[in-house]
Amino acid sequence: MAATPPPPGAPPKPTWDPRDPVRPLLRPTIRIRLTLLYGGMFLIAGVLLLSIIYLLAAQALTSGSSLPFKLLPESKIQRTSDACPELAPGLSADQANAVLATCFAHEREVALDDLLQRSLFALLGLSIIAFAFGYAMAGRVLSPLGQITRTARRVAGSDLSRRIELDGPDDELKELADTFDEMLDRLDRAFTAQQRFVANASHELRTPLAINRTLLEVHLSDPGAPLELQQLGKTLLATNERSEQLVEGLLLLARSDNQTFERKPVDLAEVAARAVDQTRAEAEAKGVEIRGERTPAVVQGNGVLLERIALNLVQNAVRYNVHEEGWVEVTTGVEHGQAVLVVSNTGPVVPAYEIDNLWEPFRRLREDRTGSDKGVGLGLSIARSVARAHGGRIIAEPREGGGLVMRVTLPL
């Protein structure tokens, strides 16, 4: 059997972040390339024109190999300038003619050199003007693309109501802008329909589960209920609670994937402190110590979603820990211009090749989908989705001696 060819390589990633307002000065933009193209074509045309003029002038000045006049023996010589210093009184006619020929040849060379020098200076000045004019004209021609880019950047911030609405002639750029507006209309309708579906699903799924929980709690509160019925009720109540967690997780995952939320200043230290407070009772029951220094790190985002990141990471760190002398360290701060949340813990040894599987929904380390009572398998998927929705990312690394180090970075 023939070997399967390797998949094509991924395209190279840009060396700068498009969201970064400070971009490289010499970034090879289309405007720079068009400017170099316009200026380069003008420079090449100027060099060719200068070469032709120089050759024609040289040919015209050197077309005659001899002087158009000749001194006769009885002619008198009177020098009126210092252009030919060798021409002095007392020379014979033949000597004077030879000196005049040499002098005129030198003057031709001087005239050609002066023409070349002045032409080069003129070409340099006109080239600078041409490059500046080309840069200005390229900016004017590409201004619709800048408008499209700014609109696309605002849309990337989940503002699907933006439209380009480009005015001007019906050319290729206007056609591109109109096509982009049509795409935004479709995306807006699709996201609106998805939000409506999520809201309806939230109501339709939560209501029966809440009713089931209420009925089960009422039956379990009856002291005269048989022991078997109470045991069955507790099992059904645990199953119902697991279903509620699954529904909440799926809805939260859909909400974070849509990136449709209001952004406000949120302190990661406060978010982490709330997550630690909610998990402290479970950690004390398991004998796990929660520690760490949390310094302020304010980001723009949704406090509820960011708190879910911290809560999911801290809960996983507590639940997947060692049985004795376990600890969880939760730290926050600012590093290299980014807000950082780090959650590390003791626990079982995690192979590096298993890290990628942890981010998939309903995937656990060396467990099947229903073989664990520690959660519904959506915690890390939700955390990664929320981090991406806020323009950040989350990285998991195996900790030496067992456990994981989860590192969340978010833009300030």
C-alpha positions as CSV (number, residue, x, y, z in Angstrom):
1,M,0.0,0.0,0.0
2,A,1.3,3.4,-0.9
3,A,2.2,5.7,1.9
4,T,-0.2,8.5,2.7
5,P,1.2,11.8,1.8
6,P,1.7,14.2,4.7
7,P,-1.0,16.9,5.1
8,P,-0.1,20.3,3.8
9,G,1.6,22.6,6.2
10,A,-0.4,25.4,7.9
11,P,0.0,28.9,6.6
12,P,2.5,31.0,8.5
13,K,1.1,33.0,11.4
14,P,1.5,36.7,11.4
15,T,4.4,38.1,13.4
16,W,2.2,40.7,15.0
17,D,-1.2,40.7,16.7
18,P,-3.8,42.4,14.5
19,R,-5.5,43.6,17.7
20,D,-2.4,45.4,18.9
21,P,-2.7,49.1,18.1
22,V,1.2,49.4,18.0
23,R,2.2,47.6,14.8
24,P,5.6,47.2,13.2
25,L,6.7,50.4,11.4
26,L,8.1,48.5,8.4
27,R,5.2,46.1,8.1
28,P,4.8,45.1,4.4
29,T,1.3,46.6,3.9
30,I,-0.4,46.8,0.5
31,R,0.0,50.6,0.7
32,I,3.8,50.3,1.2
33,R,4.0,47.8,-1.7
34,L,2.0,50.0,-4.0
35,T,4.1,53.0,-3.1
36,L,7.3,51.1,-3.9
37,L,5.7,49.9,-7.1
38,Y,4.7,53.4,-8.2
39,G,8.0,55.0,-7.1
40,G,10.0,52.1,-8.6
41,M,8.3,52.4,-12.0
42,F,8.9,56.2,-12.0
43,L,12.5,55.7,-11.0
44,I,13.1,53.1,-13.7
45,A,11.5,55.4,-16.3
46,G,13.5,58.3,-15.1
47,V,16.8,56.4,-15.3
48,L,15.9,55.2,-18.8
49,L,15.0,58.8,-19.9
50,L,18.2,60.2,-18.4
51,S,20.3,57.6,-20.1
52,I,18.7,58.4,-23.5
53,I,19.1,62.1,-23.1
54,Y,22.8,61.7,-22.0
55,L,23.6,59.4,-24.9
56,L,21.9,61.8,-27.4
57,A,23.7,64.8,-25.9
58,A,27.1,63.0,-26.0
59,Q,26.5,61.9,-29.6
60,A,25.6,65.4,-30.6
61,L,28.6,67.0,-29.0
62,T,31.1,64.4,-30.3
63,S,29.6,63.9,-33.7
64,G,32.4,66.0,-35.3
65,S,35.9,64.8,-34.7
66,S,37.5,68.1,-35.7
67,L,36.9,71.8,-35.0
68,P,34.4,73.6,-37.2
69,F,37.1,76.3,-37.8
70,K,40.9,76.5,-38.3
71,L,43.4,79.2,-37.5
72,L,45.5,80.3,-40.4
73,P,49.2,81.1,-40.0
74,E,48.6,84.9,-40.3
75,S,45.8,84.8,-37.6
76,K,46.4,86.5,-34.3
77,I,45.5,84.8,-31.0
78,Q,43.9,86.8,-28.2
79,R,42.6,84.8,-25.1
80,T,39.4,86.1,-23.6
81,S,39.0,83.5,-20.8
82,D,41.0,81.0,-18.8
83,A,39.2,78.0,-20.2
84,C,42.3,77.1,-22.3
85,P,45.3,78.1,-20.2
86,E,47.7,76.4,-22.7
87,L,46.6,78.8,-25.4
88,A,49.2,81.6,-25.2
89,P,50.5,84.3,-27.6
90,G,53.4,83.2,-29.7
91,L,52.0,79.8,-30.7
92,S,52.0,78.8,-34.3
93,A,48.8,78.1,-36.1
94,D,49.2,74.3,-35.9
95,Q,50.0,74.4,-32.2
96,A,47.1,76.7,-31.6
97,N,44.7,74.4,-33.5
98,A,45.9,71.4,-31.4
99,V,45.4,73.3,-28.2
100,L,41.9,74.4,-29.2
101,A,40.9,70.9,-30.1
102,T,42.1,69.6,-26.7
103,C,40.4,72.4,-24.9
104,F,37.1,71.9,-26.7
105,A,37.1,68.1,-26.0
106,H,37.7,68.9,-22.3
107,E,34.8,71.4,-22.3
108,R,32.5,68.8,-23.9
109,E,33.4,66.3,-21.1
110,V,32.7,69.0,-18.5
111,A,29.4,69.9,-20.1
112,L,28.3,66.2,-20.2
113,D,29.4,65.6,-16.5
114,D,27.5,68.7,-15.5
115,L,24.4,67.6,-17.4
116,L,24.6,64.1,-15.8
117,Q,25.0,65.6,-12.3
118,R,22.1,68.0,-12.6
119,S,19.9,65.3,-14.1
120,L,20.7,62.9,-11.2
121,F,19.8,65.6,-8.7
122,A,16.6,66.4,-10.6
123,L,15.8,62.7,-10.8
124,L,16.4,62.2,-7.0
125,G,14.1,65.1,-6.2
126,L,11.4,64.0,-8.5
127,S,11.7,60.4,-7.2
128,I,11.1,61.7,-3.6
129,I,8.1,63.6,-4.9
130,A,6.9,60.5,-6.8
131,F,7.2,58.2,-3.8
132,A,5.3,60.7,-1.6
133,F,2.6,61.2,-4.2
134,G,2.4,57.4,-4.7
135,Y,2.0,56.9,-0.9
136,A,-0.7,59.5,-0.8
137,M,-2.6,58.1,-3.8
138,A,-2.2,54.5,-2.5
139,G,-3.7,55.6,0.8
140,R,-6.6,57.3,-1.0
141,V,-7.2,54.2,-3.2
142,L,-7.0,51.8,-0.3
143,S,-9.1,53.9,2.1
144,P,-12.2,51.7,1.5
145,L,-10.1,48.7,2.5
146,G,-9.3,50.5,5.7
147,Q,-13.0,51.1,6.3
148,I,-13.7,47.4,5.7
149,T,-10.9,46.4,8.1
150,R,-12.2,48.8,10.9
151,T,-15.7,47.4,10.5
152,A,-14.5,43.8,10.6
153,R,-12.5,44.6,13.8
154,R,-15.6,46.0,15.4
155,V,-17.6,43.0,14.3
156,A,-14.9,40.8,15.9
157,G,-15.8,42.5,19.1
158,S,-19.3,41.0,18.8
159,D,-20.9,44.1,17.3
160,L,-22.8,42.6,14.4
161,S,-24.9,45.7,13.9
162,R,-22.0,47.5,12.2
163,R,-22.1,47.9,8.4
164,I,-19.6,49.4,5.9
165,E,-22.1,51.2,3.7
166,L,-19.3,52.2,1.3
167,D,-20.0,55.1,-1.0
168,G,-18.3,55.8,-4.3
169,P,-18.1,54.4,-7.8
170,D,-19.4,50.9,-8.5
171,D,-16.0,49.3,-8.6
172,E,-14.4,46.1,-7.2
173,L,-13.9,47.7,-3.7
174,K,-17.6,48.7,-3.4
175,E,-18.6,45.2,-4.6
176,L,-16.4,43.7,-1.8
177,A,-17.9,46.1,0.8
178,D,-21.5,45.2,-0.3
179,T,-20.7,41.5,-0.2
180,F,-19.3,42.0,3.3
181,D,-22.4,43.8,4.4
182,E,-24.6,41.0,3.1
183,M,-22.5,38.5,5.0
184,L,-22.9,40.6,8.2
185,D,-26.6,40.6,7.7
186,R,-26.7,36.8,7.4
187,L,-24.4,36.5,10.4
188,D,-26.5,38.9,12.5
189,R,-29.7,36.9,11.7
190,A,-28.0,33.6,12.5
191,F,-26.6,34.9,15.8
192,T,-29.9,36.4,16.7
193,A,-31.7,33.1,16.0
194,Q,-29.1,31.2,18.0
195,Q,-29.5,33.6,21.0
196,R,-33.2,33.1,20.8
197,F,-32.8,29.4,20.7
198,V,-30.4,29.4,23.6
199,A,-32.9,31.5,25.6
200,N,-35.8,29.2,24.7
201,A,-33.7,26.1,25.4
202,S,-32.7,27.5,28.7
203,H,-36.3,27.9,29.8
204,E,-37.6,24.7,28.3
205,L,-34.8,22.6,29.8
206,R,-34.5,24.2,33.2
207,T,-38.2,24.2,34.0
208,P,-38.9,20.4,33.9
209,L,-35.6,19.7,35.8
210,A,-36.6,22.3,38.5
211,I,-40.0,20.7,38.7
212,N,-38.5,17.2,39.1
213,R,-36.1,18.4,41.8
214,T,-39.0,20.0,43.7
215,L,-41.1,16.9,43.5
216,L,-38.2,14.7,44.6
217,E,-37.3,17.0,47.5
218,V,-41.0,16.9,48.7
219,H,-41.1,13.1,48.6
220,L,-37.8,12.9,50.4
221,S,-39.1,15.2,53.1
222,D,-41.8,12.7,54.0
223,P,-40.6,10.9,57.2
224,G,-43.0,8.0,56.6
225,A,-41.6,7.1,53.2
226,P,-40.1,3.6,52.9
227,L,-36.3,3.3,53.0
228,E,-36.2,1.9,49.5
229,L,-38.2,4.8,48.2
230,Q,-35.9,7.3,50.0
231,Q,-32.9,5.7,48.5
232,L,-34.4,5.8,45.0
233,G,-35.4,9.4,45.5
234,K,-31.8,10.3,46.5
235,T,-30.5,8.5,43.4
236,L,-32.9,10.3,41.1
237,L,-32.2,13.6,42.8
238,A,-28.5,13.2,42.2
239,T,-29.2,12.3,38.6
240,N,-31.4,15.3,38.2
241,E,-28.7,17.5,39.7
242,R,-26.2,16.1,37.2
243,S,-28.6,16.9,34.4
244,E,-29.0,20.4,35.6
245,Q,-25.3,20.9,35.7
246,L,-25.0,19.5,32.2
247,V,-27.7,21.9,30.9
248,E,-26.1,24.8,32.6
249,G,-22.7,23.9,31.2
250,L,-24.0,23.5,27.7
251,L,-25.8,26.8,27.8
252,L,-22.8,28.6,29.2
253,L,-20.6,27.0,26.6
254,A,-22.9,28.2,23.8
255,R,-23.1,31.7,25.3
256,S,-19.3,32.0,25.6
257,D,-18.8,30.7,22.0
258,N,-21.2,33.4,20.7
259,Q,-19.2,36.1,22.5
260,T,-22.4,38.0,23.1
261,F,-21.8,39.6,26.5
262,E,-21.3,43.0,27.9
263,R,-17.7,43.9,28.9
264,K,-16.9,45.8,32.1
265,P,-13.7,46.2,34.2
266,V,-13.2,43.0,36.2
267,D,-10.5,42.3,38.8
268,L,-9.1,38.7,38.4
269,A,-8.0,38.8,42.0
270,E,-11.6,39.3,43.2
271,V,-12.9,36.7,40.7
272,A,-10.3,34.1,42.0
273,A,-11.2,35.0,45.6
274,R,-14.9,34.2,45.0
275,A,-14.0,30.9,43.3
276,V,-11.8,30.0,46.3
277,D,-14.6,30.9,48.7
278,Q,-17.1,28.7,46.9
279,T,-14.7,25.8,46.8
280,R,-13.2,26.0,50.3
281,A,-15.8,23.8,52.0
282,E,-15.2,21.0,49.4
283,A,-11.5,21.4,49.8
284,E,-11.6,21.2,53.6
285,A,-13.8,18.0,53.3
286,K,-11.1,16.4,51.1
287,G,-8.2,17.7,53.2
288,V,-6.8,19.9,50.4
289,E,-5.2,23.2,51.3
290,I,-5.9,26.3,49.1
291,R,-3.2,28.9,49.1
292,G,-1.6,31.5,46.9
293,E,-1.1,35.3,46.6
294,R,-3.6,37.2,44.5
295,T,-2.6,40.7,43.3
296,P,-5.0,43.0,41.4
297,A,-5.3,42.5,37.6
298,V,-8.1,44.4,36.0
299,V,-9.4,43.2,32.6
300,Q,-12.3,44.1,30.3
301,G,-14.8,41.3,30.3
302,N,-17.9,39.6,31.9
303,G,-17.5,39.0,35.6
304,V,-19.8,35.9,35.6
305,L,-18.0,34.2,32.8
306,L,-14.6,35.0,34.2
307,E,-15.6,33.7,37.6
308,R,-16.7,30.5,35.9
309,I,-13.2,30.1,34.5
310,A,-11.7,30.4,38.0
311,L,-14.4,28.3,39.6
312,N,-14.0,25.4,37.1
313,L,-10.2,25.4,37.4
314,V,-10.2,25.5,41.2
315,Q,-12.9,22.9,41.4
316,N,-11.0,20.5,39.1
317,A,-7.8,21.2,41.1
318,V,-9.5,20.2,44.3
319,R,-11.4,17.2,43.0
320,Y,-8.5,15.7,41.0
321,N,-6.0,15.8,43.9
322,V,-4.1,13.5,46.1
323,H,-5.8,11.9,49.2
324,E,-3.2,13.2,51.7
325,E,-1.4,16.5,52.1
326,G,-2.8,17.9,48.8
327,W,-2.8,21.6,48.0
328,V,-4.1,24.0,45.4
329,E,-2.3,27.3,44.6
330,V,-4.3,30.1,43.1
331,T,-2.4,33.3,42.0
332,T,-3.2,36.3,40.0
333,G,-1.1,39.2,38.7
334,V,0.1,41.2,35.7
335,E,2.9,39.8,33.5
336,H,4.3,41.3,30.3
337,G,1.2,43.6,29.9
338,Q,-1.3,40.8,30.4
339,A,-3.5,39.7,33.3
340,V,-2.6,36.2,34.5
341,L,-4.5,33.6,36.5
342,V,-2.5,30.5,37.5
343,V,-4.0,27.5,39.2
344,S,-1.6,24.6,40.1
345,N,-2.3,21.6,42.3
346,T,-0.9,18.3,43.5
347,G,-2.5,15.2,42.0
348,P,-2.0,12.2,39.8
349,V,0.8,12.3,37.2
350,V,-0.6,13.5,33.8
351,P,1.2,12.5,30.7
352,A,2.0,15.4,28.3
353,Y,0.2,13.6,25.4
354,E,-3.0,13.5,27.4
355,I,-3.2,17.3,27.8
356,D,-5.0,18.0,24.6
357,N,-7.8,15.5,25.4
358,L,-8.7,17.4,28.6
359,W,-10.1,20.3,26.6
360,E,-12.6,18.2,24.7
361,P,-16.2,18.2,26.0
362,F,-17.1,15.0,28.0
363,R,-13.5,13.9,28.0
364,R,-11.6,13.0,31.2
365,L,-8.3,11.6,31.9
366,R,-8.4,7.8,31.5
367,E,-12.2,7.7,32.2
368,D,-15.2,7.2,30.0
369,R,-18.1,9.6,29.7
370,T,-20.1,8.3,32.6
371,G,-17.5,6.8,34.8
372,S,-17.0,9.8,37.2
373,D,-19.1,11.6,39.7
374,K,-16.8,14.6,39.8
375,G,-18.6,16.6,37.1
376,V,-20.1,16.5,33.7
377,G,-16.9,16.9,31.7
378,L,-17.5,20.4,30.5
379,G,-15.5,22.4,33.0
380,L,-12.2,22.8,31.0
381,S,-14.1,23.2,27.7
382,I,-16.1,26.1,29.2
383,A,-13.0,27.7,30.6
384,R,-11.1,27.6,27.3
385,S,-14.2,28.9,25.4
386,V,-14.6,31.8,27.8
387,A,-10.9,32.6,27.7
388,R,-11.0,32.7,23.9
389,A,-14.2,34.9,24.0
390,H,-12.2,37.4,26.0
391,G,-9.3,37.5,23.6
392,G,-7.1,35.3,25.9
393,R,-6.0,31.8,26.2
394,I,-5.5,29.0,28.7
395,I,-2.5,26.6,28.8
396,A,-2.2,23.4,30.8
397,E,1.2,21.9,31.7
398,P,2.0,18.8,33.7
399,R,3.5,19.6,37.1
400,E,6.6,17.8,38.1
401,G,5.6,15.3,40.8
402,G,2.0,15.1,39.7
403,G,-0.9,17.5,39.0
404,L,-1.3,20.3,36.6
405,V,-0.5,24.0,36.2
406,M,-3.3,25.8,34.5
407,R,-2.3,29.3,33.2
408,V,-4.9,31.8,31.9
409,T,-3.7,35.0,30.2
410,L,-6.1,37.8,29.3
411,P,-5.5,41.2,27.6
412,L,-5.7,44.2,29.9
